[in-house]
Amino acid sequence: MARPISKMAPDWWDYTTLDPQIFKDAASLTPEKMLKLSRPGFKVVFYDTLEDFYCAEALEYIDAWKQATDSDPVGICGPIGPTEQLPLVARIVNSMELNLKNAHFWGMDEWIVDGKETPITHPLSFAKADMDLCFNRINKKLAMPKQNMHFPQADPTEYNKSWNTARCAVMQGG
């Protein structure tokens, strides 16, 4: 069966293309049922406040990067939303004096316009947001090397290869 045409953009798939039964099933989930969806590699967690959530998101970066060594580089793949944890990540890295020389980061998203990724100078660039809200706030002595920051591009070849350069400890959901 062909998927419905998106109401947002005919060439895309998005929430408007999903089977309505999926929404009904999701709406019927109770907190107890959601917790039972946890399984190896996928943990359902509830937080009491937004602050707790953003702090937990920030600590996922820190916990991943603390594992990174010269012989076992480790990183995290992060979406561009939410972003409230990103300045917290920088603050914690600086406070702990956590050296990120063996750490990696994979951006999860980027805009593609006319077959090219938006430049990092574009105000809507997701890479720009990651840099402005997190990486540019980290003390230069502790900073992650540029070659360890991986952002999607229109040609995904290099981005895909980067997944073989380090272990991804966490893939955050957006």
Order of alpha helices (4+ residues) and beta strands (2+ residues): alpha-alpha-alpha-beta-alpha-beta-beta-beta-alpha-beta-alpha-beta
